[in-house]
């Protein structure tokens, strides 16, 4: 607590206020001292209408003191205080000096007031408002600790009063991080398990530091650029990706699109031959067909194959168009189906471009192969096969094929294709012998009508 102030201590009497001003106050000119004048007892004192000569005080307190009046002076009271307990400061009311001749013409001076001032203490004059044309700054008001309201003292931690602070004791513990759980043993166990788990809150993003010098800025910009090795690796990667896409497109073209196109062309050629034969048109004489010209249709019922046969084994003109080619040129020339003796040798793709001979490895002894021409149906029966041989082994298509099991001339058929699949390293060969020749006028053979 702070000690009481001297003016608030009631032990001593208040000292009278010393007189203010420089000279004694007296009645105005033409009026004796102590005279009250007409009407003074009937009027109240008005300080605003109390004219005094120049140089004298306007307060009736000092006028009564210097005029020699024996009237009791008002007791000195404690200075008024504002809401916060500070002394209220009031500016005195100063009335302008009036000449004697003007003061005499006015109303007489009222009697001085004795005793305490009646009524409440007037509030100080308000501060002038801010000038709208000028900006004023507002500063916080600093109050004295003695006049501010009561405060609640901050309680010191109990640990600091008993033990000195240390780095180990200042570190937060599990008890500080989480409050002690309430309830039974089960709740406490759950709370203890949850304390050891890591927080799932995401880590704050790391903000890169701003370079402060040009050298740091250059090094940062150089670090952001890709090195030549990275650029080269990216280029190589893009090249490999492009090559992979091209290879995928090529495989798709070879394995799918070529079959689609070959089937369309082969089917168109077969329908054209059948329509021409139905209309009674005449083909060229046997053995006089031009290269690439279709002249017959081969049927393999077990494999569901119906493909036109064209003259020659040209890859672009015959085989890649989905047709089966007849060996008819040079040393590879073989007989026609209508010949009395000879070997009717054919070639076809095993993969891609229609792949008519893809599954000839599934043919067994006794399976039928039918060759349809404009005038007749020639039916052959499979007798033997060769799983693999060299592409240069042309003896397999001789009039009496080597390795077929035939020992004397006859009417034979030979089917050749590539093996293994998707390669052309070797050749696969299937042989058969003619078992039936039927004119078209007698209808289809039993091999095409059965099942």
DRENDO-1510 file (C-alpha; in Angstrom, 1 decimal, always signed):
<recs>
REC; n; res; u; v; w
REC; 1; UNK; +0.0; +0.0; +0.0 .
REC; 2; UNK; +1.0; +3.5; -0.6 .
REC; 3; UNK; +1.0; +6.3; +2.1 .
REC; 4; UNK; -1.8; +8.8; +2.2 .
REC; 5; UNK; -1.1; +12.1; +0.6 .
REC; 6; UNK; -0.6; +15.2; +2.8 .
REC; 7; UNK; -3.7; +17.0; +1.6 .
REC; 8; UNK; -5.9; +13.9; +2.4 .
REC; 9; UNK; -4.5; +13.5; +6.0 .
REC; 10; UNK; -7.1; +14.8; +8.5 .
REC; 11; UNK; -4.6; +15.4; +11.3 .
REC; 12; UNK; -4.0; +19.1; +10.6 .
REC; 13; UNK; -6.3; +22.0; +9.6 .
REC; 14; UNK; -6.2; +23.2; +6.0 .
REC; 15; UNK; -4.2; +26.3; +5.5 .
REC; 16; UNK; -6.0; +29.2; +4.0 .
REC; 17; UNK; -5.3; +29.9; +0.4 .
REC; 18; UNK; -2.9; +32.8; +0.0 .
REC; 19; UNK; -4.3; +35.9; -1.8 .
REC; 20; UNK; -3.8; +36.1; -5.5 .
REC; 21; UNK; -3.3; +39.2; -7.5 .
REC; 22; UNK; -1.1; +42.3; -7.1 .
REC; 23; UNK; -3.3; +44.9; -5.6 .
REC; 24; UNK; -6.3; +45.4; -3.3 .
REC; 25; UNK; -9.7; +45.3; -4.6 .
REC; 26; UNK; -12.1; +48.2; -3.9 .
REC; 27; UNK; -15.4; +49.6; -4.9 .
REC; 28; UNK; -15.7; +51.2; -8.3 .
REC; 29; UNK; -15.3; +54.9; -8.7 .
REC; 30; UNK; -18.0; +57.0; -7.2 .
REC; 31; UNK; -19.1; +54.4; -4.6 .
REC; 32; UNK; -17.9; +54.2; -1.0 .
REC; 33; UNK; -16.3; +51.0; +0.4 .
REC; 34; UNK; -18.7; +48.6; +1.9 .
REC; 35; UNK; -21.7; +50.1; +0.1 .
REC; 36; UNK; -23.9; +47.5; -1.4 .
REC; 37; UNK; -25.9; +49.7; -3.6 .
REC; 38; UNK; -29.5; +49.5; -4.5 .
REC; 39; UNK; -30.9; +46.0; -5.1 .
REC; 40; UNK; -27.8; +44.0; -3.8 .
REC; 41; UNK; -29.7; +42.1; -1.2 .
REC; 42; UNK; -32.4; +41.1; -3.7 .
REC; 43; UNK; -30.0; +39.7; -6.3 .
REC; 44; UNK; -27.7; +36.7; -6.4 .
REC; 45; UNK; -24.0; +37.1; -7.2 .
REC; 46; UNK; -23.2; +36.8; -10.9 .
REC; 47; UNK; -19.4; +36.8; -11.5 .
REC; 48; UNK; -19.9; +37.5; -15.2 .
REC; 49; UNK; -21.6; +40.8; -14.5 .
REC; 50; UNK; -19.1; +42.0; -11.8 .
REC; 51; UNK; -17.1; +44.7; -13.5 .
REC; 52; UNK; -13.7; +45.6; -11.9 .
REC; 53; UNK; -11.2; +48.3; -12.8 .
REC; 54; UNK; -8.2; +47.5; -14.8 .
REC; 55; UNK; -5.5; +45.6; -12.9 .
REC; 56; UNK; -7.8; +44.2; -10.1 .
REC; 57; UNK; -9.0; +40.7; -9.6 .
REC; 58; UNK; -12.5; +39.6; -10.5 .
REC; 59; UNK; -12.9; +37.1; -7.7 .
REC; 60; UNK; -15.1; +38.3; -4.8 .
REC; 61; UNK; -12.9; +36.3; -2.4 .
REC; 62; UNK; -9.9; +38.6; -2.8 .
REC; 63; UNK; -12.1; +41.7; -2.9 .
REC; 64; UNK; -13.6; +40.9; +0.5 .
REC; 65; UNK; -10.2; +40.3; +2.0 .
REC; 66; UNK; -8.6; +43.6; +0.9 .
REC; 67; UNK; -11.7; +45.7; +1.5 .
REC; 68; UNK; -11.3; +45.3; +5.3 .
REC; 69; UNK; -14.6; +43.4; +5.7 .
REC; 70; UNK; -14.8; +41.3; +8.8 .
REC; 71; UNK; -17.1; +38.7; +7.2 .
REC; 72; UNK; -16.0; +35.1; +7.6 .
REC; 73; UNK; -14.0; +33.7; +4.8 .
REC; 74; UNK; -15.1; +30.4; +3.1 .
REC; 75; UNK; -13.3; +27.3; +4.4 .
REC; 76; UNK; -10.7; +25.8; +2.1 .
REC; 77; UNK; -12.0; +22.5; +0.7 .
REC; 78; UNK; -10.1; +19.7; -0.9 .
REC; 79; UNK; -9.5; +20.2; -4.5 .
REC; 80; UNK; -12.0; +18.4; -6.7 .
REC; 81; UNK; -10.9; +15.1; -8.3 .
REC; 82; UNK; -11.9; +13.4; -11.5 .
REC; 83; UNK; -13.1; +9.8; -11.9 .
REC; 84; UNK; -9.5; +8.4; -11.7 .
REC; 85; UNK; -8.7; +10.3; -8.5 .
REC; 86; UNK; -6.5; +13.0; -10.1 .
REC; 87; UNK; -6.9; +16.7; -9.2 .
REC; 88; UNK; -9.2; +18.5; -11.5 .
REC; 89; UNK; -7.6; +21.5; -13.1 .
REC; 90; UNK; -9.9; +24.4; -13.9 .
REC; 91; UNK; -8.9; +27.5; -15.8 .
REC; 92; UNK; -10.1; +30.7; -14.1 .
REC; 93; UNK; -12.6; +32.9; -15.7 .
REC; 94; UNK; -11.0; +36.1; -16.7 .
REC; 95; UNK; -13.3; +39.0; -17.4 .
REC; 96; UNK; -11.9; +41.9; -19.4 .
REC; 97; UNK; -11.1; +45.2; -17.7 .
REC; 98; UNK; -13.9; +47.8; -18.0 .
REC; 99; UNK; -13.3; +51.5; -17.7 .
REC; 100; UNK; -14.7; +53.3; -14.6 .
REC; 101; UNK; -17.3; +55.2; -16.5 .
REC; 102; UNK; -18.6; +52.1; -18.1 .
REC; 103; UNK; -18.6; +50.1; -14.8 .
REC; 104; UNK; -20.6; +52.9; -13.0 .
REC; 105; UNK; -23.3; +52.7; -15.6 .
REC; 106; UNK; -23.7; +49.0; -15.0 .
REC; 107; UNK; -25.5; +47.2; -12.1 .
REC; 108; UNK; -23.9; +47.4; -8.6 .
REC; 109; UNK; -21.5; +44.7; -7.4 .
REC; 110; UNK; -23.2; +42.0; -5.4 .
REC; 111; UNK; -22.1; +41.0; -1.9 .
REC; 112; UNK; -19.4; +38.5; -1.6 .
REC; 113; UNK; -20.4; +34.9; -0.9 .
REC; 114; UNK; -19.5; +33.6; +2.5 .
REC; 115; UNK; -19.4; +29.9; +3.3 .
REC; 116; UNK; -19.1; +26.9; +1.0 .
REC; 117; UNK; -20.0; +27.3; -2.7 .
REC; 118; UNK; -23.6; +26.1; -3.2 .
REC; 119; UNK; -24.4; +23.5; -5.8 .
REC; 120; UNK; -22.1; +20.9; -7.5 .
REC; 121; UNK; -18.7; +21.7; -8.7 .
REC; 122; UNK; -18.7; +22.9; -12.3 .
REC; 123; UNK; -17.1; +20.4; -14.7 .
REC; 124; UNK; -14.0; +21.7; -16.6 .
REC; 125; UNK; -14.5; +23.2; -19.9 .
REC; 126; UNK; -14.4; +20.6; -22.7 .
REC; 127; UNK; -11.4; +20.2; -24.8 .
REC; 128; UNK; -11.7; +21.8; -28.2 .
REC; 129; UNK; -12.6; +19.1; -30.9 .
REC; 130; UNK; -10.1; +18.0; -33.5 .
REC; 131; UNK; -9.7; +20.1; -36.6 .
REC; 132; UNK; -11.3; +18.2; -39.5 .
REC; 133; UNK; -8.7; +19.6; -41.9 .
REC; 134; UNK; -5.8; +18.4; -39.8 .
REC; 135; UNK; -5.2; +14.8; -38.7 .
REC; 136; UNK; -4.5; +14.2; -35.1 .
REC; 137; UNK; -2.7; +11.1; -33.6 .
REC; 138; UNK; -4.3; +9.3; -30.8 .
REC; 139; UNK; -1.9; +8.3; -28.0 .
REC; 140; UNK; -2.6; +5.8; -25.3 .
REC; 141; UNK; -3.1; +7.2; -21.8 .
REC; 142; UNK; -0.6; +6.0; -19.2 .
REC; 143; UNK; -2.1; +5.8; -15.8 .
REC; 144; UNK; -0.4; +6.0; -12.5 .
REC; 145; UNK; -0.1; +2.6; -10.6 .
REC; 146; UNK; -1.5; +4.3; -7.5 .
REC; 147; UNK; -4.8; +5.3; -9.2 .
REC; 148; UNK; -5.3; +2.2; -11.3 .
REC; 149; UNK; -7.9; -0.4; -10.2 .
REC; 150; UNK; -7.0; -3.5; -8.2 .
REC; 151; UNK; -4.9; -6.3; -9.9 .
REC; 152; UNK; -4.6; -10.0; -9.3 .
REC; 153; UNK; -1.0; -11.0; -8.6 .
REC; 154; UNK; +0.3; -13.7; -10.9 .
REC; 155; UNK; +0.9; -17.0; -9.0 .
REC; 156; UNK; +4.4; -18.3; -9.3 .
REC; 157; UNK; +4.8; -22.0; -10.1 .
REC; 158; UNK; +5.2; -24.2; -7.1 .
REC; 159; UNK; +8.3; -25.9; -8.5 .
REC; 160; UNK; +10.2; -22.6; -8.8 .
REC; 161; UNK; +9.8; -21.9; -5.1 .
REC; 162; UNK; +11.3; -25.2; -4.0 .
REC; 163; UNK; +13.9; -26.1; -6.5 .
REC; 164; UNK; +16.1; -24.1; -8.8 .
REC; 165; UNK; +15.3; -24.1; -12.5 .
REC; 166; UNK; +17.4; -26.4; -14.8 .
REC; 167; UNK; +17.3; -27.2; -18.5 .
REC; 168; UNK; +16.0; -30.7; -17.7 .
REC; 169; UNK; +13.2; -29.5; -15.5 .
REC; 170; UNK; +12.1; -26.8; -18.0 .
REC; 171; UNK; +11.5; -29.4; -20.7 .
REC; 172; UNK; +7.8; -30.3; -21.2 .
REC; 173; UNK; +6.8; -33.7; -19.9 .
REC; 174; UNK; +4.0; -36.1; -20.9 .
REC; 175; UNK; +2.0; -34.8; -17.9 .
REC; 176; UNK; +2.4; -31.2; -19.2 .
REC; 177; UNK; +1.4; -32.1; -22.8 .
REC; 178; UNK; -1.8; -34.0; -21.9 .
REC; 179; UNK; -4.1; -33.8; -18.9 .
REC; 180; UNK; -4.4; -36.8; -16.6 .
REC; 181; UNK; -7.3; -38.9; -17.8 .
REC; 182; UNK; -10.3; -39.3; -15.7 .
REC; 183; UNK; -12.2; -42.5; -15.1 .
REC; 184; UNK; -11.2; -46.1; -14.4 .
REC; 185; UNK; -8.1; -48.1; -15.3 .
REC; 186; UNK; -9.3; -48.7; -18.9 .
REC; 187; UNK; -9.4; -45.0; -19.7 .
REC; 188; UNK; -5.9; -44.5; -18.3 .
REC; 189; UNK; -4.5; -47.3; -20.3 .
REC; 190; UNK; -6.0; -45.9; -23.5 .
REC; 191; UNK; -4.6; -42.5; -22.8 .
REC; 192; UNK; -1.2; -43.9; -22.1 .
REC; 193; UNK; -1.2; -45.8; -25.4 .
REC; 194; UNK; -2.3; -42.6; -27.3 .
REC; 195; UNK; +0.7; -40.6; -25.9 .
REC; 196; UNK; +3.3; -42.7; -27.6 .
REC; 197; UNK; +1.8; -42.3; -31.1 .
REC; 198; UNK; +3.1; -39.8; -33.5 .
REC; 199; UNK; +1.1; -36.8; -34.4 .
REC; 200; UNK; -0.8; -37.0; -37.7 .
REC; 201; UNK; -0.5; -33.3; -38.4 .
REC; 202; UNK; +1.4; -32.5; -41.7 .
REC; 203; UNK; +4.8; -30.9; -41.5 .
REC; 204; UNK; +5.0; -27.2; -42.3 .
REC; 205; UNK; +6.3; -26.5; -45.8 .
REC; 206; UNK; +9.9; -25.4; -46.1 .
REC; 207; UNK; +10.3; -22.0; -47.6 .
REC; 208; UNK; +13.5; -21.6; -49.6 .
REC; 209; UNK; +15.9; -18.9; -48.5 .
REC; 210; UNK; +16.1; -15.8; -50.7 .
REC; 211; UNK; +19.6; -15.3; -52.2 .
REC; 212; UNK; +21.3; -12.2; -50.8 .
REC; 213; UNK; +24.1; -11.8; -53.3 .
REC; 214; UNK; +24.5; -12.1; -57.0 .
REC; 215; UNK; +26.8; -15.1; -56.6 .
REC; 216; UNK; +24.2; -16.9; -54.5 .
REC; 217; UNK; +21.5; -16.0; -57.1 .
REC; 218; UNK; +23.7; -17.4; -59.9 .
REC; 219; UNK; +24.5; -20.6; -58.0 .
REC; 220; UNK; +20.8; -21.0; -57.3 .
REC; 221; UNK; +19.9; -20.5; -60.9 .
REC; 222; UNK; +22.6; -22.9; -62.0 .
REC; 223; UNK; +21.4; -25.5; -59.6 .
REC; 224; UNK; +17.9; -25.3; -61.1 .
REC; 225; UNK; +19.2; -26.0; -64.6 .
REC; 226; UNK; +19.5; -29.6; -65.8 .
REC; 227; UNK; +23.0; -31.0; -66.3 .
REC; 228; UNK; +24.1; -32.4; -69.7 .
REC; 229; UNK; +23.8; -36.0; -68.3 .
REC; 230; UNK; +20.2; -35.4; -67.3 .
REC; 231; UNK; +19.4; -33.9; -70.7 .
REC; 232; UNK; +21.1; -36.8; -72.5 .
REC; 233; UNK; +19.3; -39.4; -70.4 .
REC; 234; UNK; +16.0; -37.7; -71.1 .
REC; 235; UNK; +16.7; -37.6; -74.9 .
REC; 236; UNK; +17.6; -41.3; -74.9 .
REC; 237; UNK; +14.5; -42.2; -72.9 .
REC; 238; UNK; +12.3; -40.3; -75.4 .
REC; 239; UNK; +14.0; -42.1; -78.3 .
REC; 240; UNK; +13.4; -45.5; -76.6 .
REC; 241; UNK; +9.8; -44.6; -75.9 .
REC; 242; UNK; +9.3; -43.6; -79.5 .
REC; 243; UNK; +10.9; -46.8; -80.8 .
REC; 244; UNK; +8.8; -48.8; -78.4 .
REC; 245; UNK; +5.6; -47.1; -79.7 .
REC; 246; UNK; +6.7; -47.7; -83.3 .
REC; 247; UNK; +7.4; -51.3; -82.6 .
REC; 248; UNK; +4.1; -51.8; -80.9 .
REC; 249; UNK; +2.4; -50.2; -83.9 .
REC; 250; UNK; +4.3; -52.5; -86.3 .
REC; 251; UNK; +3.5; -55.6; -84.4 .
REC; 252; UNK; -0.2; -54.6; -84.3 .
REC; 253; UNK; -0.1; -54.0; -88.1 .
REC; 254; UNK; +1.6; -57.4; -88.8 .
REC; 255; UNK; -0.5; -59.5; -86.5 .
REC; 256; UNK; -3.8; -57.9; -86.9 .
REC; 257; UNK; -4.2; -55.5; -89.7 .
REC; 258; UNK; -2.5; -57.6; -92.3 .
REC; 259; UNK; -4.9; -60.5; -91.5 .
REC; 260; UNK; -7.9; -58.2; -91.9 .
REC; 261; UNK; -6.7; -57.0; -95.3 .
REC; 262; UNK; -5.7; -60.4; -96.5 .
REC; 263; UNK; -9.0; -62.0; -95.5 .
REC; 264; UNK; -10.9; -59.2; -97.4 .
REC; 265; UNK; -8.8; -59.7; -100.6 .
REC; 266; UNK; -8.9; -63.5; -100.5 .
REC; 267; UNK; -12.7; -63.5; -99.9 .
REC; 268; UNK; -13.2; -61.1; -102.8 .
REC; 269; UNK; -11.1; -63.3; -105.1 .
REC; 270; UNK; -13.0; -66.5; -104.1 .
REC; 271; UNK; -16.4; -64.9; -104.6 .
REC; 272; UNK; -15.3; -63.6; -108.0 .
REC; 273; UNK; -14.2; -67.1; -109.1 .
REC; 274; UNK; -17.4; -68.7; -107.9 .
REC; 275; UNK; -19.6; -66.0; -109.6 .
REC; 276; UNK; -17.6; -66.4; -112.9 .
REC; 277; UNK; -18.0; -70.2; -112.8 .
REC; 278; UNK; -21.7; -69.9; -112.0 .
REC; 279; UNK; -22.2; -67.7; -115.0 .
REC; 280; UNK; -20.5; -70.2; -117.3 .
REC; 281; UNK; -17.4; -68.2; -118.0 .
REC; 282; UNK; -14.3; -70.0; -119.3 .
REC; 283; UNK; -10.9; -69.8; -117.6 .
REC; 284; UNK; -7.6; -70.1; -119.4 .
REC; 285; UNK; -6.4; -73.5; -120.3 .
REC; 286; UNK; -4.7; -75.5; -117.5 .
REC; 287; UNK; -1.1; -74.4; -117.1 .
REC; 288; UNK; -1.6; -71.1; -118.9 .
REC; 289; UNK; -2.6; -68.9; -116.0 .
REC; 290; UNK; -0.7; -65.7; -115.5 .
REC; 291; UNK; +1.2; -65.0; -112.3 .
REC; 292; UNK; -1.1; -63.9; -109.5 .
REC; 293; UNK; -4.2; -65.0; -111.4 .
REC; 294; UNK; -6.6; -67.1; -109.3 .
REC; 295; UNK; -7.8; -70.3; -110.9 .
REC; 296; UNK; -8.9; -72.7; -108.1 .
REC; 297; UNK; -10.1; -72.8; -104.4 .
REC; 298; UNK; -8.7; -75.0; -101.7 .
REC; 299; UNK; -10.9; -76.4; -98.9 .
REC; 300; UNK; -9.6; -77.9; -95.6 .
REC; 301; UNK; -12.7; -78.8; -93.7 .
REC; 302; UNK; -10.9; -79.7; -90.5 .
REC; 303; UNK; -9.3; -76.3; -90.3 .
REC; 304; UNK; -12.3; -74.4; -91.7 .
REC; 305; UNK; -10.1; -73.0; -94.5 .
REC; 306; UNK; -11.5; -71.7; -97.8 .
REC; 307; UNK; -8.9; -69.8; -99.8 .
REC; 308; UNK; -8.3; -69.1; -103.5 .
REC; 309; UNK; -5.3; -70.6; -105.3 .
REC; 310; UNK; -3.3; -68.3; -107.5 .
REC; 311; UNK; -0.5; -69.0; -110.0 .
REC; 312; UNK; +3.0; -68.4; -108.6 .
REC; 313; UNK; +4.5; -68.1; -105.1 .
REC; 314; UNK; +5.2; -64.3; -105.3 .
REC; 315; UNK; +5.2; -62.8; -101.8 .
REC; 316; UNK; +3.7; -59.5; -102.8 .
REC; 317; UNK; +1.3; -60.6; -105.6 .
REC; 318; UNK; +0.0; -63.9; -104.1 .
REC; 319; UNK; +1.0; -64.8; -100.5 .
REC; 320; UNK; +0.7; -61.4; -98.9 .
REC; 321; UNK; -2.8; -61.0; -100.3 .
REC; 322; UNK; -4.0; -64.0; -98.3 .
REC; 323; UNK; -4.0; -66.5; -101.2 .
REC; 324; UNK; -2.2; -69.9; -101.6 .
REC; 325; UNK; +0.4; -70.0; -104.4 .
REC; 326; UNK; +1.1; -72.8; -106.8 .
REC; 327; UNK; +4.8; -73.7; -107.6 .
REC; 328; UNK; +4.7; -73.0; -111.4 .
REC; 329; UNK; +8.0; -71.3; -112.3 .
REC; 330; UNK; +11.5; -72.6; -113.3 .
REC; 331; UNK; +12.9; -75.5; -111.4 .
REC; 332; UNK; +10.0; -75.2; -108.9 .
REC; 333; UNK; +7.3; -75.9; -111.5 .
REC; 334; UNK; +4.9; -78.6; -110.5 .
REC; 335; UNK; +1.9; -80.3; -112.1 .
REC; 336; UNK; -1.7; -79.2; -112.2 .
REC; 337; UNK; -4.5; -81.1; -110.4 .
REC; 338; UNK; -5.9; -82.3; -113.7 .
REC; 339; UNK; -2.6; -83.9; -114.7 .
REC; 340; UNK; -2.6; -87.8; -114.9 .
REC; 341; UNK; +0.6; -88.0; -112.8 .
REC; 342; UNK; +2.5; -85.4; -110.9 .
REC; 343; UNK; +2.8; -83.4; -107.6 .
REC; 344; UNK; +0.4; -80.4; -107.1 .
REC; 345; UNK; +2.6; -78.3; -104.7 .
REC; 346; UNK; +1.2; -75.3; -102.8 .
REC; 347; UNK; +2.7; -72.6; -100.4 .
REC; 348; UNK; +1.0; -70.3; -97.9 .
REC; 349; UNK; +1.7; -68.1; -94.9 .
REC; 350; UNK; +1.6; -69.6; -91.4 .
REC; 351; UNK; +1.4; -66.3; -89.6 .
REC; 352; UNK; +0.2; -62.9; -90.8 .
REC; 353; UNK; -1.4; -61.9; -94.1 .
REC; 354; UNK; -4.4; -64.2; -93.7 .
REC; 355; UNK; -2.2; -67.2; -92.4 .
REC; 356; UNK; -4.1; -69.9; -94.3 .
REC; 357; UNK; -1.6; -72.7; -93.4 .
REC; 358; UNK; -1.2; -71.7; -89.7 .
REC; 359; UNK; -2.6; -75.0; -88.3 .
REC; 360; UNK; -1.6; -77.5; -90.9 .
REC; 361; UNK; +0.5; -79.2; -88.2 .
REC; 362; UNK; -2.8; -80.4; -86.7 .
REC; 363; UNK; -3.7; -82.4; -89.8 .
REC; 364; UNK; -3.5; -86.2; -89.3 .
REC; 365; UNK; -3.5; -89.2; -91.7 .
REC; 366; UNK; -6.9; -89.5; -93.3 .
REC; 367; UNK; -7.9; -85.8; -93.1 .
REC; 368; UNK; -9.3; -84.5; -96.4 .
REC; 369; UNK; -8.2; -81.6; -98.6 .
REC; 370; UNK; -10.4; -80.6; -101.6 .
REC; 371; UNK; -9.3; -78.5; -104.6 .
REC; 372; UNK; -12.2; -76.9; -106.5 .
REC; 373; UNK; -11.8; -75.8; -110.1 .
REC; 374; UNK; -14.1; -74.5; -112.8 .
REC; 375; UNK; -14.9; -78.1; -113.9 .
REC; 376; UNK; -14.1; -80.6; -111.2 .
REC; 377; UNK; -13.6; -81.3; -107.5 .
REC; 378; UNK; -10.3; -83.0; -106.5 .
REC; 379; UNK; -10.2; -84.7; -103.2 .
REC; 380; UNK; -6.9; -85.6; -101.5 .
REC; 381; UNK; -6.2; -87.6; -98.3 .
REC; 382; UNK; -3.4; -86.7; -95.9 .
REC; 383; UNK; -0.8; -89.5; -95.7 .
REC; 384; UNK; +2.4; -88.1; -94.1 .
REC; 385; UNK; +4.1; -84.9; -92.9 .
REC; 386; UNK; +7.6; -83.5; -92.3 .
REC; 387; UNK; +7.8; -81.3; -89.2 .
REC; 388; UNK; +10.9; -79.4; -90.3 .
REC; 389; UNK; +13.3; -79.1; -93.2 .
REC; 390; UNK; +15.6; -76.6; -94.8 .
REC; 391; UNK; +14.1; -73.9; -97.1 .
REC; 392; UNK; +16.5; -75.1; -99.9 .
REC; 393; UNK; +15.2; -78.7; -99.8 .
REC; 394; UNK; +13.3; -78.6; -103.1 .
REC; 395; UNK; +13.1; -82.4; -103.3 .
REC; 396; UNK; +9.9; -82.4; -101.2 .
REC; 397; UNK; +8.0; -81.0; -104.3 .
REC; 398; UNK; +9.4; -83.4; -106.9 .
REC; 399; UNK; +6.9; -85.5; -108.9 .
REC; 400; UNK; +7.7; -88.3; -106.4 .
REC; 401; UNK; +8.4; -86.3; -103.2 .
REC; 402; UNK; +11.5; -87.4; -101.2 .
REC; 403; UNK; +10.6; -88.3; -97.6 .
REC; 404; UNK; +6.8; -88.6; -98.3 .
REC; 405; UNK; +6.8; -92.4; -98.4 .
REC; 406; UNK; +5.7; -92.5; -102.0 .
REC; 407; UNK; +7.8; -94.8; -104.2 .
REC; 408; UNK; +6.2; -94.5; -107.7 .
REC; 409; UNK; +4.6; -91.7; -109.7 .
REC; 410; UNK; +1.0; -90.8; -108.9 .
REC; 411; UNK; -1.3; -87.8; -108.3 .
REC; 412; UNK; -0.1; -86.1; -105.1 .
REC; 413; UNK; -0.5; -82.9; -103.3 .
REC; 414; UNK; +2.2; -81.0; -101.2 .
REC; 415; UNK; +1.5; -78.2; -98.7 .
REC; 416; UNK; +4.5; -76.1; -97.5 .
REC; 417; UNK; +4.7; -73.3; -94.9 .
REC; 418; UNK; +7.2; -71.6; -92.6 .
REC; 419; UNK; +8.1; -73.0; -89.1 .
REC; 420; UNK; +8.4; -72.2; -86.2 .
REC; 421; UNK; +5.6; -69.7; -85.9 .
REC; 422; UNK; +6.5; -66.1; -86.6 .
REC; 423; UNK; +9.8; -67.1; -88.2 .
REC; 424; UNK; +10.9; -68.4; -91.6 .
REC; 425; UNK; +13.9; -70.4; -90.5 .
REC; 426; UNK; +12.6; -73.8; -91.6 .
REC; 427; UNK; +9.8; -75.3; -93.7 .
REC; 428; UNK; +7.0; -77.7; -92.7 .
REC; 429; UNK; +5.7; -80.1; -95.3 .
REC; 430; UNK; +2.4; -82.1; -95.5 .
REC; 431; UNK; +1.7; -84.7; -98.2 .
REC; 432; UNK; -1.5; -86.3; -99.5 .
REC; 433; UNK; -2.7; -88.4; -102.4 .
REC; 434; UNK; -5.8; -88.0; -104.6 .
REC; 435; UNK; -8.7; -90.3; -103.7 .
REC; 436; UNK; -11.5; -88.8; -105.6 .
REC; 437; UNK; -12.2; -86.7; -108.8 .
REC; 438; UNK; -15.7; -85.4; -109.3 .
REC; 439; UNK; -17.2; -83.2; -112.0 .
REC; 440; UNK; -19.1; -80.1; -110.8 .
REC; 441; UNK; -22.2; -81.4; -112.5 .
REC; 442; UNK; -22.4; -84.3; -109.9 .
REC; 443; UNK; -22.3; -81.9; -107.0 .
REC; 444; UNK; -19.9; -81.4; -104.1 .
REC; 445; UNK; -17.9; -84.3; -102.7 .
REC; 446; UNK; -18.8; -86.0; -99.5 .
REC; 447; UNK; -15.8; -84.3; -97.7 .
REC; 448; UNK; -17.6; -80.9; -98.1 .
REC; 449; UNK; -21.1; -82.0; -97.4 .
REC; 450; UNK; -20.4; -84.2; -94.3 .
REC; 451; UNK; -20.9; -82.4; -91.0 .
</recs>
